[in-house]
Amino acid sequence: MNKGVPYLDNFRAIVYGVSALLLIVVVGAIGFMLIEGARFIDALYMTMITISTVGFREVVPLSDGGKLFTVLLIIFSFGIFGYVITSVTRLVVEGALQQSYKQYQVKKQIVKLENHVVVCGYGRNGFQACVELKEHGEKFVILEKRDHVVARILEDPKLLYVQGDASSEEVLEMAQIRKAKALITALPNDADNIFVVLTAREMNPKLKIISRASEFRSDLKLRHAGATNVIMPDRIGGQRMAKLVTQPDVVEFVENILLQRSMDVRLTEISCDHISEENTKMNIHELNLRKKTGANLVGLKTPEGTYIFNPSPQIKISKEDKLFILGTHEQVEKFKKILQESQV
């Protein structure tokens, strides 16, 4: 059984039932022709009024053999009719109930969401974004208006979704956009992405917005509309292919860190909001975090938005900085803990 197709068993049951009805019509017509010597049209008529039990008179007198054949025909047709009606009812009722129950459960969960990610569009890019978010344990809700794509979303009972136009304020409200921490819009049309960005930015000024763009000229428009970052899959794909020619090992090394499924080693962003006051007075060399934790501080982002790679040991860390740490999960957690503790 293919579990990926909803209600497939019920569809098969209906097909089997209809096939059986056609078969009994053929058998009935042939039976009346052979037993009573009826013409084909009369035999077909006799078969149809028999299995439908409409009660019209016979067109030819029935012999004892014909009467016995008619009784058997009625018995078998009743069974097949009951089978088909049951299958159709199950398909309609169970399908409607399951979808209604799914939508009810989804709405209940979405209302409770906070600090989640809204993903607009469940095409190739949107699907991959959801896969990555799931891998990192992020909560997310999908916005999608296409019926056939929503049917694909329904195949996974764990996915939260809202069906509708992602640029609509009402749809974004249903996705709890005001309580979300980020939005990813991966719609195939750049104009649609711009409308989504404009609407979402107006509803949640603090929202982090990542947008997909197909054309180079859309990059600036999306940023003006309020996008935090703009991703161009075609440009990234071309750059990666060229890098695989010029620096293949570097590309594979970086991708192994960023895209690997295992969490043995990871590159993590750490906010310094909770760094202790004593630690802000000490430079990186004095903190000696590499020796204490085993994790590597590979870069930092200043409050002005400047990125510093391989920062100097003489740099002091402030509460507004963001650090980029390379290490195992245990090393990164230990790094966070020591950073918040007083070194005095």
C-alpha positions as CSV (number, residue, x, y, z in Angstrom):
1,M,0.0,0.0,0.0
2,N,1.2,3.4,-0.9
3,K,0.9,5.5,2.3
4,G,1.9,8.7,0.5
5,V,-1.5,8.9,-1.3
6,P,-4.5,9.9,0.9
7,Y,-7.6,7.6,0.8
8,L,-6.0,5.3,-1.9
9,D,-7.6,2.2,-0.4
10,N,-11.1,3.7,-0.7
11,F,-10.5,4.7,-4.3
12,R,-9.3,1.2,-5.1
13,A,-12.4,-0.2,-3.4
14,I,-14.7,1.9,-5.6
15,V,-12.8,0.9,-8.8
16,Y,-13.1,-2.8,-7.8
17,G,-16.9,-2.3,-7.1
18,V,-17.6,-0.6,-10.4
19,S,-15.7,-3.2,-12.2
20,A,-17.7,-5.9,-10.5
21,L,-21.0,-4.1,-11.5
22,L,-20.0,-4.0,-15.1
23,L,-19.0,-7.7,-15.0
24,I,-22.4,-8.7,-13.5
25,V,-24.2,-6.7,-16.3
26,V,-22.2,-8.6,-18.9
27,V,-22.8,-12.0,-17.2
28,G,-26.5,-11.2,-16.8
29,A,-27.0,-10.3,-20.4
30,I,-25.2,-13.4,-21.6
31,G,-27.1,-15.6,-19.1
32,F,-30.6,-14.4,-20.4
33,M,-29.5,-14.8,-24.0
34,L,-28.3,-18.4,-23.3
35,I,-31.1,-19.5,-21.0
36,E,-34.1,-17.7,-22.5
37,G,-32.9,-17.2,-26.0
38,A,-33.5,-13.5,-25.7
39,R,-32.1,-10.8,-28.1
40,F,-29.1,-8.9,-26.8
41,I,-31.1,-5.7,-26.2
42,D,-33.9,-7.6,-24.4
43,A,-31.3,-9.5,-22.3
44,L,-29.5,-6.3,-21.4
45,Y,-32.8,-4.7,-20.4
46,M,-33.8,-7.7,-18.3
47,T,-30.4,-7.5,-16.5
48,M,-30.7,-3.8,-15.7
49,I,-34.2,-4.0,-14.3
50,T,-33.2,-7.0,-12.3
51,I,-30.1,-5.7,-10.6
52,S,-31.7,-2.2,-10.1
53,T,-34.9,-3.8,-8.7
54,V,-37.1,-1.2,-10.4
55,G,-40.0,-3.7,-10.8
56,F,-40.8,-3.4,-14.5
57,R,-42.3,-6.4,-16.2
58,E,-40.2,-9.0,-18.0
59,V,-39.9,-8.6,-21.8
60,V,-39.7,-12.4,-22.2
61,P,-41.4,-15.1,-20.1
62,L,-39.0,-16.8,-17.7
63,S,-38.5,-20.5,-17.4
64,D,-37.6,-22.2,-14.1
65,G,-33.9,-21.9,-15.1
66,G,-34.4,-18.2,-15.9
67,K,-36.1,-17.5,-12.6
68,L,-33.3,-19.3,-10.7
69,F,-30.7,-17.3,-12.6
70,T,-32.6,-14.0,-11.8
71,V,-32.6,-14.8,-8.1
72,L,-28.8,-15.4,-8.1
73,L,-28.3,-12.2,-10.2
74,I,-30.3,-10.2,-7.6
75,I,-28.3,-11.6,-4.7
76,F,-24.9,-10.9,-6.2
77,S,-26.0,-7.4,-7.4
78,F,-27.2,-6.5,-3.9
79,G,-23.9,-7.4,-2.4
80,I,-21.9,-5.4,-5.0
81,F,-24.2,-2.4,-4.7
82,G,-23.7,-2.4,-0.9
83,Y,-19.9,-2.7,-1.3
84,V,-19.8,0.3,-3.7
85,I,-22.1,2.5,-1.6
86,T,-20.1,1.7,1.5
87,S,-16.8,2.6,-0.2
88,V,-18.1,5.9,-1.6
89,T,-19.6,6.8,1.8
90,R,-16.3,6.0,3.6
91,L,-14.3,8.0,1.1
92,V,-16.5,11.1,1.4
93,V,-17.2,10.9,5.2
94,E,-13.8,9.8,6.4
95,G,-12.0,12.2,4.0
96,A,-14.0,15.2,5.1
97,L,-13.7,14.2,8.8
98,Q,-10.0,13.6,8.6
99,Q,-9.3,16.9,6.8
100,S,-11.6,18.8,9.2
101,Y,-9.9,17.2,12.2
102,K,-6.5,17.9,10.7
103,Q,-7.3,21.6,10.1
104,Y,-8.8,21.9,13.7
105,Q,-5.7,20.4,15.2
106,V,-3.4,22.6,13.1
107,K,-5.2,25.8,14.0
108,K,-5.0,24.9,17.7
109,Q,-1.2,24.4,17.5
110,I,-0.6,27.5,15.3
111,V,-2.4,29.8,17.8
112,K,0.1,28.7,20.5
113,L,3.2,29.4,18.4
114,E,5.7,31.9,19.5
115,N,9.3,32.7,18.3
116,H,8.7,30.5,15.2
117,V,9.4,30.7,11.5
118,V,6.8,31.4,8.8
119,V,7.7,29.8,5.4
120,C,5.8,31.1,2.4
121,G,5.7,28.7,-0.5
122,Y,6.3,24.9,-0.4
123,G,8.1,24.5,-3.7
124,R,11.6,23.3,-4.1
125,N,13.2,26.0,-2.1
126,G,10.5,26.2,0.5
127,F,10.5,22.4,1.0
128,Q,14.3,22.4,1.5
129,A,14.0,25.3,4.0
130,C,11.5,23.3,6.0
131,V,13.8,20.2,6.0
132,E,16.6,22.3,7.4
133,L,14.4,24.0,10.0
134,K,13.1,20.6,11.1
135,E,16.7,19.3,11.3
136,H,17.6,22.2,13.7
137,G,14.5,21.7,15.8
138,E,12.9,25.0,14.8
139,K,9.1,25.5,15.0
140,F,7.6,26.7,11.6
141,V,4.3,27.1,9.8
142,I,3.9,26.9,6.0
143,L,1.8,29.3,3.9
144,E,0.6,27.8,0.6
145,K,-2.4,28.5,-1.6
146,R,-2.1,25.8,-4.3
147,D,-4.5,22.9,-3.7
148,H,-2.2,20.2,-5.1
149,V,0.7,21.4,-2.9
150,V,-1.5,21.5,0.2
151,A,-2.4,17.9,-0.5
152,R,1.3,17.1,-0.4
153,I,1.6,19.0,2.9
154,L,-1.3,16.9,4.3
155,E,0.7,13.7,3.8
156,D,2.9,14.7,6.8
157,P,0.6,15.0,9.8
158,K,3.3,16.9,11.7
159,L,3.5,19.9,9.3
160,L,1.6,23.0,10.3
161,Y,0.2,25.0,7.5
162,V,-2.3,27.8,6.5
163,Q,-3.8,27.7,3.1
164,G,-4.1,31.1,1.4
165,D,-2.3,34.0,-0.2
166,A,0.9,34.7,1.8
167,S,0.7,38.4,1.0
168,S,-2.7,38.7,2.7
169,E,-2.7,40.2,6.2
170,E,-5.4,37.9,7.2
171,V,-3.4,34.8,6.2
172,L,-0.3,36.2,7.9
173,E,-2.3,36.9,11.1
174,M,-3.5,33.2,11.1
175,A,0.2,32.2,10.9
176,Q,0.9,34.4,14.1
177,I,3.3,36.6,12.2
178,R,3.4,39.2,15.0
179,K,4.8,36.5,17.4
180,A,7.2,35.0,14.8
181,K,11.0,35.5,14.9
182,A,11.6,35.1,11.1
183,L,9.9,34.7,7.8
184,I,11.2,32.9,4.7
185,T,9.4,33.7,1.4
186,A,10.3,31.3,-1.4
187,L,7.5,32.0,-3.8
188,P,8.5,31.5,-7.5
189,N,7.5,35.0,-8.5
190,D,9.6,38.0,-7.4
191,A,6.7,40.4,-7.4
192,D,4.8,38.1,-5.0
193,N,7.8,37.9,-2.7
194,I,8.0,41.7,-2.6
195,F,4.3,42.0,-1.6
196,V,4.9,39.4,1.1
197,V,7.9,41.2,2.5
198,L,6.1,44.6,2.5
199,T,3.1,43.2,4.3
200,A,5.1,41.2,6.8
201,R,7.5,44.0,7.6
202,E,4.6,46.4,8.3
203,M,2.9,43.8,10.6
204,N,6.1,42.9,12.5
205,P,8.9,45.5,12.2
206,K,11.4,43.3,14.2
207,L,10.9,40.3,12.0
208,K,13.9,38.8,10.3
209,I,12.9,38.3,6.6
210,I,14.7,36.0,4.2
211,S,13.5,36.3,0.6
212,R,14.2,34.3,-2.6
213,A,14.8,36.2,-5.8
214,S,15.0,35.0,-9.4
215,E,16.2,38.2,-11.1
216,F,19.2,40.3,-10.2
217,R,17.3,43.6,-10.3
218,S,14.8,42.2,-7.7
219,D,17.6,42.1,-5.0
220,L,17.5,45.8,-4.3
221,K,13.7,46.1,-4.5
222,L,13.3,43.3,-1.9
223,R,15.8,45.0,0.4
224,H,14.0,48.3,0.1
225,A,10.7,46.5,0.8
226,G,12.2,45.3,4.1
227,A,14.0,42.0,3.4
228,T,16.9,41.3,5.8
229,N,18.6,39.0,3.4
230,V,18.0,38.1,-0.2
231,I,19.0,34.7,-1.6
232,M,19.4,34.1,-5.4
233,P,19.5,30.3,-5.9
234,D,20.8,30.6,-9.5
235,R,23.7,32.8,-8.5
236,I,24.6,30.6,-5.5
237,G,24.4,27.5,-7.7
238,G,26.7,29.1,-10.3
239,Q,29.2,30.3,-7.7
240,R,29.3,26.8,-6.1
241,M,29.9,25.1,-9.4
242,A,32.8,27.4,-10.2
243,K,34.3,27.0,-6.7
244,L,34.1,23.3,-7.0
245,V,36.5,23.7,-10.0
246,T,38.9,26.2,-8.4
247,Q,38.6,25.3,-4.7
248,P,36.8,21.9,-4.4
249,D,38.2,20.9,-1.0
250,V,37.4,24.3,0.5
251,V,33.8,24.1,-0.7
252,E,33.3,20.5,0.5
253,F,34.9,21.4,3.9
254,V,32.6,24.3,4.5
255,E,29.5,22.4,3.3
256,N,30.4,19.5,5.6
257,I,30.3,21.9,8.5
258,L,27.2,23.8,7.5
259,L,25.1,21.2,5.9
260,Q,25.9,17.9,7.6
261,R,23.1,16.0,9.2
262,S,25.1,14.9,12.2
263,M,25.6,17.4,15.0
264,D,29.2,16.2,15.9
265,V,30.7,19.5,14.8
266,R,28.9,22.6,14.0
267,L,29.4,26.3,13.3
268,T,27.1,28.2,15.7
269,E,26.1,31.8,16.2
270,I,26.1,32.9,19.9
271,S,24.6,36.1,21.2
272,C,26.6,37.9,23.9
273,D,23.5,39.4,25.6
274,H,24.2,37.5,28.8
275,I,27.9,37.8,29.0
276,S,29.1,38.8,32.5
277,E,30.4,42.3,33.2
278,E,33.8,41.0,34.2
279,N,34.2,39.2,30.9
280,T,33.5,42.4,28.9
281,K,36.6,43.9,30.6
282,M,38.9,41.1,29.4
283,N,40.2,40.5,25.9
284,I,40.0,37.2,24.0
285,H,43.5,36.1,25.1
286,E,42.7,36.7,28.7
287,L,39.4,34.8,28.5
288,N,41.3,31.8,27.2
289,L,38.1,30.2,26.0
290,R,39.8,27.9,23.5
291,K,41.8,26.1,26.2
292,K,38.9,26.0,28.6
293,T,36.2,24.7,26.2
294,G,37.9,23.3,23.1
295,A,35.7,25.4,20.9
296,N,37.2,27.8,18.3
297,L,36.1,31.4,18.0
298,V,36.3,31.8,14.2
299,G,34.7,35.2,13.9
300,L,32.4,37.9,15.4
301,K,29.9,40.5,14.3
302,T,30.1,44.0,15.8
303,P,27.0,46.1,16.7
304,E,27.7,48.2,13.6
305,G,27.3,45.0,11.4
306,T,31.0,44.6,10.7
307,Y,32.3,41.0,10.4
308,I,35.7,40.2,11.9
309,F,37.2,36.9,10.8
310,N,39.8,35.2,13.0
311,P,39.6,38.0,15.6
312,S,42.7,39.3,17.3
313,P,43.4,38.0,20.8
314,Q,43.5,41.7,21.9
315,I,39.8,42.3,21.0
316,K,37.3,42.7,23.9
317,I,33.9,41.2,23.6
318,S,30.8,43.4,24.2
319,K,27.2,42.6,25.0
320,E,26.2,43.7,21.5
321,D,28.5,41.3,19.7
322,K,27.6,38.0,18.1
323,L,30.2,35.3,18.1
324,F,30.7,32.5,15.6
325,I,31.9,29.3,17.3
326,L,33.1,26.0,15.7
327,G,32.9,23.0,17.9
328,T,30.9,20.1,19.2
329,H,27.6,20.6,21.0
330,E,29.2,20.0,24.4
331,Q,32.0,22.4,23.6
332,V,29.6,25.1,22.4
333,E,27.4,24.8,25.5
334,K,30.5,25.0,27.7
335,F,31.6,28.1,25.8
336,K,28.3,29.8,26.5
337,K,28.4,28.8,30.2
338,I,31.9,30.1,30.8
339,L,31.1,33.3,28.8
340,Q,28.3,34.1,31.2
341,E,30.3,33.3,34.4
342,S,32.6,35.6,36.2
343,Q,36.3,34.9,35.6
344,V,37.3,36.8,38.8
